[in-house]
Amino acid sequence: MRRHLITAAAATAAALALSSCGTTEPAADDAKSADSLTLTDGTGAKVTLKNGPAKKVVGTEWNAVESLISLGVAPTGVADVKGYKAWDSAVPLKNDAKDIGTRGEPSMDTIASLKPDLIIATTDLPAAAVKQMRKIAPVLNLRPADAADPIGQMTKNLDLLAEATGTTDRAAKLKKDFEAKLAEGRKALAGAGKDGAKYAFADGYVTGNQTSIRPYTDGSLIGAVNKKLGLKNDWKVKGDKAYGLGTTDVEGLTKLDDDVHFAYIGNKDDKGSNPFTGVLKKDKVWTSLPFVKKGNVHRLPDGIWMFGGTESMNQYVDSVVKALKK
C-alpha cells in the first residue's frame, strides 16, 4: 500500500472453495461467448483467453482491481486487501477476495491456488514476476499510468479489462458518467468563482525524521482531472514520465504562490501519510506559508485513491468542489 506513497512507481495454499474465494458476480454483458478471445496488453503482448471472457480474475494492482469491480467483476484475488479497503473507498470490495500478498511481491503460490482464468498485472512488477505468473494463467500486463495522457491511459486500461471480462457496455457507461462528472464539477467551480484558481495537490509521508512531499503535476491523473475542472496547477516541479509525480520538501512549498489552494489526501490508517496534520503543525516553514495562514489548506477525505479509476476520480471531483466552495 505504501508503494505509491513512497515511490513514484507504485511503485506494488490449498485451493479455496469458490464460495470462500468470492469468484465473480455474474458479470458482463455477459459471457456472450465462450469462443477464444485474443487481446493485446499494455506491453504489446498477445494474450489469449481460450474460453472467452474471464470469470476468475486476480488483480495485483489496485487501479485494476477498482476497474474490475466497477465493471461488475468481483476479483478472486487482490493484493493487500487491507490496504485496498483503506485507500479505495469509491469502489469497495463486495466479496471475500483472497489476499495474494503485497502489490510489489504477490505470492505465486496463493495466486496458483486460486486457479484464475486471468491475472491482471502492471508493468510496475518485475518482468521475472510476470513470467512466473504466466506459468499459472494468462497475464494481462497493463501500463498503469502515462504522464503524457493520464486520463487516456486510465480509460484505455478500463476498456481492455472490459474486453477481457465481457463488460464493454459497463465500461461505456462508466466513461460517460465520468465525463458528466467532470463537466458538472467544472460548472460548479466556475459558479463559485474558482475557474482558473491556483491549485496544488500533494501527498506526503514521514520516514523517521524526514518529511517528504510529493507534488502531483499536470502529468498525474489527479493533475489531469484538475485541469479538466478549470484549475491551474501551481506546481513548478517536474513529474516522472509515468505517474507525473514530483518530489520536494517543506522548503519547496515556499515556491507556491501566496494565493494557491493547497489540497492533500492522507489516511488515518497510515500515520506516516499525514505530515500536514502531524509533524508540520509545529514546523515554522509550514506555519509561515501565506496559504496556510489564509486557511487555504484542504484535507480531502480519506479513501480517495489518487491512482484509481473513473469512480475514484468522480469521488475526487466531488471532494474538490466541496472544498473550494467553502
Backbone torsions as a table, in degrees:
resi	resn	phi	psi	omega
1	MET	NA	-30.6	-178.0
2	ARG	-81.4	-8.5	-174.9
3	ARG	-56.2	-46.4	-178.7
4	HIS	-69.2	-23.8	-178.9
5	LEU	-82.4	-26.7	-172.9
6	ILE	-105.8	-30.5	178.0
7	THR	-124.5	156.8	-178.9
8	ALA	-67.4	-27.9	-171.4
9	ALA	-94.6	21.7	177.0
10	ALA	66.8	4.6	-179.4
11	ALA	-144.8	NA	NA
12	THR	NA	NA	NA
13	ALA	NA	-160.8	178.3
14	ALA	-74.7	150.1	-178.5
15	ALA	-62.8	137.5	178.6
16	LEU	-83.9	150.1	173.6
17	ALA	-64.3	149.2	-176.1
18	LEU	-56.8	-36.1	-177.6
19	SER	-65.0	-37.0	-178.6
20	SER	-80.0	-24.8	178.1
21	CYS	-75.2	-24.8	-174.4
22	GLY	65.0	63.7	-169.7
23	THR	-61.1	-74.3	-176.3
24	THR	-143.0	159.5	161.5
25	GLU	-88.7	156.6	173.8
26	PRO	-60.4	106.4	-171.7
27	ALA	-83.2	-173.8	138.2
28	ALA	75.3	165.6	170.9
29	ASP	-88.4	24.9	63.9
30	ASP	138.4	80.4	175.9
31	ALA	43.5	52.8	-176.2
32	LYS	-65.9	-25.3	-173.4
33	SER	-149.9	146.2	173.9
34	ALA	-101.5	12.7	178.1
35	ASP	-68.5	150.9	178.3
36	SER	-56.5	142.6	-176.2
37	LEU	-129.4	127.9	178.8
38	THR	-117.9	128.7	-177.3
39	LEU	-120.5	160.6	172.7
40	THR	-112.2	120.0	-174.8
41	ASP	-86.1	-172.0	-174.5
42	GLY	-68.1	-13.1	177.6
43	THR	-99.4	-2.0	-176.6
44	GLY	90.9	0.1	-179.4
45	ALA	-77.9	144.3	175.9
46	LYS	-84.8	131.9	-178.6
47	VAL	-124.7	119.9	-177.0
48	THR	-106.8	128.5	173.7
49	LEU	-105.7	106.0	-170.2
50	LYS	-65.4	-26.6	-177.1
51	ASN	-109.4	27.3	178.6
52	GLY	81.7	-162.3	-176.0
53	PRO	-51.7	140.3	-176.1
54	ALA	-74.5	146.9	177.5
55	LYS	-112.4	-39.7	-178.3
56	LYS	-105.2	102.4	-170.6
57	VAL	-119.8	136.1	175.6
58	VAL	-110.6	137.0	179.4
59	GLY	-120.5	129.9	-178.5
60	THR	-95.5	-11.1	-177.1
61	GLU	-132.8	143.1	-170.7
62	TRP	-66.3	-32.5	-180.0
63	ASN	-63.8	-36.6	176.7
64	ALA	-70.6	-38.9	178.9
65	VAL	-62.0	-45.3	178.8
66	GLU	-59.0	-44.8	-179.0
67	SER	-64.6	-39.7	178.6
68	LEU	-59.5	-48.4	-178.5
69	ILE	-64.4	-40.6	178.1
70	SER	-59.1	-31.6	-180.0
71	LEU	-82.6	-3.8	179.6
72	GLY	92.1	14.9	179.6
73	VAL	-109.3	115.0	178.9
74	ALA	-84.0	113.9	-175.8
75	PRO	-66.1	141.2	178.8
76	THR	-71.7	-37.5	179.4
77	GLY	-136.4	143.0	-177.5
78	VAL	-138.7	138.6	176.7
79	ALA	-76.3	133.6	176.4
80	ASP	50.2	68.5	-177.4
81	VAL	-58.4	-43.9	-179.2
82	LYS	-59.6	-43.9	179.1
83	GLY	-63.8	-42.0	178.7
84	TYR	-58.7	-45.3	-178.3
85	LYS	-63.4	-32.8	-179.4
86	ALA	-76.7	-36.5	-170.3
87	TRP	-102.6	-12.3	-178.2
88	ASP	-131.7	90.1	-178.8
89	SER	-93.1	-10.7	-177.2
90	ALA	-66.9	-35.4	-176.1
91	VAL	-133.4	82.2	-175.9
92	PRO	-67.0	151.2	170.2
93	LEU	-63.7	133.2	-178.7
94	LYS	-104.3	-3.3	-176.9
95	ASN	-130.3	176.5	-179.8
96	ASP	-93.4	67.2	-177.5
97	ALA	-65.2	143.3	178.5
98	LYS	-74.3	134.1	175.9
99	ASP	-77.6	120.1	-175.5
100	ILE	-98.6	12.2	179.8
101	GLY	108.6	-161.4	-177.8
102	THR	-82.3	162.9	179.1
103	ARG	-67.0	-32.7	-179.6
104	GLY	-81.3	-26.0	-177.8
105	GLU	-140.2	71.2	177.8
106	PRO	-65.9	151.0	-179.0
107	SER	-82.9	118.2	-179.8
108	MET	-67.0	-37.3	179.5
109	ASP	-62.4	-42.8	-179.6
110	THR	-66.2	-44.2	178.6
111	ILE	-59.8	-44.9	-178.9
112	ALA	-61.8	-36.3	-178.1
113	SER	-65.1	-21.8	-178.4
114	LEU	-84.9	-11.9	178.9
115	LYS	49.4	56.4	-176.7
116	PRO	-71.2	155.6	170.1
117	ASP	-78.6	-28.7	-172.7
118	LEU	-155.6	139.9	173.8
119	ILE	-113.2	129.9	175.9
120	ILE	-101.6	115.9	177.4
121	ALA	-117.5	179.1	172.1
122	THR	-133.2	164.2	-178.9
123	THR	-71.3	-2.1	171.8
124	ASP	-70.6	-22.4	178.8
125	LEU	-78.0	147.6	175.8
126	PRO	-61.1	146.1	-179.3
127	ALA	-58.1	-33.5	-179.4
128	ALA	-63.8	-36.5	179.1
129	ALA	-67.8	-41.1	179.1
130	VAL	-65.1	-38.1	178.4
131	LYS	-61.0	-41.1	177.3
132	GLN	-64.1	-40.7	-179.7
133	MET	-62.2	-36.0	-177.6
134	ARG	-65.6	-18.1	175.8
135	LYS	-78.1	-15.2	-178.8
136	ILE	-94.9	-46.4	-175.4
137	ALA	-164.0	167.0	173.7
138	PRO	-57.4	142.1	-178.5
139	VAL	-120.0	123.1	172.3
140	LEU	-96.8	109.5	-173.5
141	ASN	-98.6	106.1	-174.9
142	LEU	-87.4	148.9	166.4
143	ARG	-85.2	111.8	-167.2
144	PRO	-73.0	-24.5	-176.9
145	ALA	-160.4	156.3	177.8
146	ASP	-148.3	110.2	-176.4
147	ALA	-63.6	-17.2	178.8
148	ALA	-76.6	-22.9	-179.1
149	ASP	-159.8	73.7	-172.8
150	PRO	-62.0	-45.7	-178.8
151	ILE	-69.9	-39.4	178.0
152	GLY	-60.5	-40.9	179.1
153	GLN	-67.1	-39.0	178.7
154	MET	-60.8	-47.7	-177.8
155	THR	-72.8	-29.8	176.1
156	LYS	-62.6	-43.4	177.9
157	ASN	-65.9	-39.3	178.0
158	LEU	-60.1	-44.9	-179.8
159	ASP	-63.1	-39.5	-179.3
160	LEU	-66.6	-42.0	177.6
161	LEU	-65.9	-36.4	178.3
162	ALA	-64.6	-41.3	178.5
163	GLU	-64.6	-38.9	-178.0
164	ALA	-69.8	-24.4	-176.7
165	THR	-114.6	6.6	177.2
166	GLY	68.3	38.4	-175.8
167	THR	-126.7	38.2	-173.8
168	THR	-65.9	-31.7	178.3
169	ASP	-63.1	-40.5	-179.9
170	ARG	-67.3	-36.9	178.1
171	ALA	-62.1	-41.3	179.7
172	ALA	-61.4	-40.6	179.6
173	LYS	-68.0	-41.2	179.2
174	LEU	-59.9	-42.1	-179.0
175	LYS	-68.9	-39.2	179.0
176	LYS	-64.4	-43.6	179.2
177	ASP	-63.4	-37.4	179.4
178	PHE	-64.9	-45.9	178.3
179	GLU	-60.4	-40.0	178.8
180	ALA	-65.1	-38.4	179.6
181	LYS	-65.6	-40.8	177.6
182	LEU	-61.0	-44.3	-179.6
183	ALA	-65.4	-41.3	179.1
184	GLU	-63.0	-43.8	-179.8
185	GLY	-65.2	-42.4	179.9
186	ARG	-63.5	-41.3	179.4
187	LYS	-64.1	-41.6	-178.9
188	ALA	-65.3	-41.7	179.5
189	LEU	-68.8	-39.7	177.5
190	ALA	-62.3	-40.3	178.9
191	GLY	-64.3	-25.2	179.1
192	ALA	-93.3	8.4	178.8
193	GLY	76.3	22.5	-176.8
194	LYS	-107.1	8.3	176.8
195	ASP	-62.6	124.5	-178.4
196	GLY	81.2	7.5	-179.9
197	ALA	-63.6	142.5	177.4
198	LYS	-74.2	134.3	-170.4
199	TYR	-147.6	139.8	177.6
200	ALA	-138.5	119.2	178.1
201	PHE	-105.3	142.8	179.8
202	ALA	-152.3	164.5	160.1
203	ASP	-125.1	173.7	-178.0
204	GLY	-152.6	164.6	179.4
205	TYR	-154.3	154.5	-177.7
206	VAL	-117.6	124.1	175.8
207	THR	-123.2	111.2	-174.7
208	GLY	63.7	-122.5	177.8
209	ASN	-101.3	9.0	-174.9
210	GLN	-99.5	125.6	175.5
211	THR	-105.4	125.0	178.4
212	SER	-119.0	144.9	-179.8
213	ILE	-124.8	138.3	-175.6
214	ARG	-118.4	106.9	177.3
215	PRO	-71.5	141.8	174.6
216	TYR	-101.9	103.2	-177.7
217	THR	-79.5	-178.0	178.7
218	ASP	-60.2	-21.9	-179.8
219	GLY	-81.1	-6.6	175.6
220	SER	-83.2	160.6	178.1
221	LEU	-62.4	-44.8	177.2
222	ILE	-60.7	-42.9	-179.3
223	GLY	-62.4	-38.8	179.0
224	ALA	-67.1	-38.6	177.3
225	VAL	-65.9	-41.9	178.0
226	ASN	-57.2	-42.0	179.6
227	LYS	-62.2	-42.5	177.9
228	LYS	-62.0	-27.5	-179.2
229	LEU	-83.1	-3.1	178.9
230	GLY	87.9	13.2	178.3
231	LEU	-89.7	151.2	-179.5
232	LYS	-103.6	117.9	-178.2
233	ASN	-69.6	124.3	-174.4
234	ASP	-95.7	-1.0	177.9
235	TRP	-71.5	138.8	177.2
236	LYS	-105.6	-5.6	-177.6
237	VAL	-79.2	160.7	177.5
238	LYS	-90.8	144.6	175.9
239	GLY	-99.5	167.0	177.7
240	ASP	-75.0	167.0	-172.0
241	LYS	-73.8	-19.4	-179.1
242	ALA	-96.7	-61.7	-172.2
243	TYR	-94.9	-8.5	-179.6
244	GLY	67.1	30.9	-176.7
245	LEU	-103.8	135.7	176.0
246	GLY	-103.1	-176.1	175.8
247	THR	-136.5	141.7	175.5
248	THR	-159.6	-175.6	176.5
249	ASP	-132.4	-169.9	-175.9
250	VAL	-61.5	-39.7	179.6
251	GLU	-61.5	-30.3	179.5
252	GLY	-64.2	-21.5	179.6
253	LEU	-70.8	-19.1	179.3
254	THR	-68.1	-14.2	179.6
255	LYS	-84.8	-8.0	175.2
256	LEU	-75.1	150.6	-179.3
257	ASP	-67.5	154.2	-175.9
258	ASP	-61.3	-33.1	-174.3
259	ASP	-99.2	19.5	179.7
260	VAL	-71.5	149.4	166.5
261	HIS	-95.9	122.1	-177.6
262	PHE	-105.5	125.2	-179.2
263	ALA	-127.1	150.5	-179.6
264	TYR	-152.1	164.6	174.0
265	ILE	-129.1	130.5	172.1
266	GLY	-121.6	-160.0	177.0
267	ASN	-155.7	129.2	-177.1
268	LYS	-65.2	-22.3	179.8
269	ASP	-85.1	-1.9	178.7
270	ASP	-137.4	90.9	-173.3
271	LYS	-59.9	-29.0	179.5
272	GLY	-68.4	-11.2	-177.3
273	SER	-97.4	11.4	-174.9
274	ASN	-124.2	50.4	-178.4
275	PRO	-64.0	-29.4	-174.3
276	PHE	-69.6	-25.5	175.4
277	THR	-107.9	5.0	-178.6
278	GLY	-114.6	-106.0	-171.8
279	VAL	-63.7	-25.6	-176.7
280	LEU	-78.5	-12.3	-177.0
281	LYS	-60.0	-27.2	-179.8
282	LYS	-111.6	11.1	-179.0
283	ASP	-83.4	126.3	-174.6
284	LYS	-66.6	-32.6	177.8
285	VAL	-65.9	-47.8	-178.9
286	TRP	-62.3	-48.9	-174.4
287	THR	-70.5	-16.0	-179.7
288	SER	-93.5	-5.3	-179.2
289	LEU	-65.4	134.2	-177.6
290	PRO	-55.4	-41.7	-178.0
291	PHE	-71.3	-24.0	174.9
292	VAL	-73.5	-44.0	179.0
293	LYS	-61.0	-34.7	-179.4
294	LYS	-78.5	-9.0	-178.4
295	GLY	80.7	20.0	-179.5
296	ASN	-91.8	43.0	176.3
297	VAL	-116.0	126.9	-173.2
298	HIS	-123.6	116.5	171.2
299	ARG	-88.3	116.4	177.6
300	LEU	-82.1	158.4	-172.4
301	PRO	-58.8	143.9	171.4
302	ASP	-58.9	151.4	172.7
303	GLY	91.2	4.2	172.0
304	ILE	-91.6	109.8	-175.1
305	TRP	-79.3	114.8	-171.4
306	MET	-69.8	-13.1	-178.1
307	PHE	-118.1	22.5	-172.0
308	GLY	-84.0	-151.3	-177.9
309	GLY	-111.0	-156.4	-174.2
310	THR	-60.8	-37.0	-175.5
311	GLU	-76.1	-33.4	172.1
312	SER	-64.0	-39.8	-179.7
313	MET	-70.1	-33.8	173.8
314	ASN	-61.0	-42.9	179.0
315	GLN	-63.1	-40.0	178.8
316	TYR	-63.2	-45.3	-179.6
317	VAL	-57.7	-47.0	179.2
318	ASP	-58.9	-40.0	-176.7
319	SER	-69.6	-38.4	179.2
320	VAL	-66.5	-46.0	-179.7
321	VAL	-58.9	-45.9	-178.9
322	LYS	-62.7	-42.0	-177.6
323	ALA	-67.2	-43.6	-174.5
324	LEU	-81.0	-15.2	178.0
325	LYS	-85.2	-8.2	-179.2
326	LYS	-66.5	NA	NA
